[in-house]
Amino acid sequence: MKIEIWSDVACPWCYIGKRRFETALAAFPHRDSVEVQWRSYQLDPTLPDHHDGTELDYLSTRKGLAPAQVSQMFEHVAAQAKGEGLNYRFDAVVVANSFTAHRLIHLAAAHGQQDTAKERLLSDHFEHGKDIGSQDYLTALGLDLGLDAGELAELFSTDSYADAVRHDIAEARALGISGVPFFVIDRKFGLSGAQPAETFTAALEQAWQDSHPLVMVGAAEAAEAGGPDGAADASACGPDGCPV
């Protein structure tokens, strides 16, 4: 079973959704048969690499909301994050374009480090005030993940993995995704937003049953035996009682 998750590292609900999904996946009996792939998405591709101003100023201007209203929103989201064991510090968030960070995630994926890269970027952005648009930060993170220094340098001297990021965003558009996080299971089931863990659990179970339907063992052999309803020797109790 394959689960694709469209997400932006600059999205606070994406980190909360990641935690809730992970809670459900950890308890899923078939979790070892589940492949998770992170897909790129940008909430604001027009942002410069470095934005002068706080997260509060940026959202107030972008959404046209009063600063007090944005502060209330921060408090609500931070409380939801705390419930998942996350310590959001919106006062320390560095506003920056996430495109190169997404390219780093694709590079990390090529070396089996995609989820670790995603986790670090989200945590560093929302909990530790790191600049996800900074070459120095992204290079240091890549080295921490064990990535090759030469490949990391290419992120800033070439457009490596830029097409992969754009492809993810184009696929999101084709699927009708207009907000993140968005979870797609086997390209059949979709979940929008940071749903409760219980909702993810129900979706995992439904998708698993859909891809692994119950097969009746011995039904063909019983039918060949000529028994009633194809079940010659298979006695069973039903609403009308039990056969003698």
Disulfide bonds with the S-S distance in Angstrom:
Cys237-Cys242 1.96
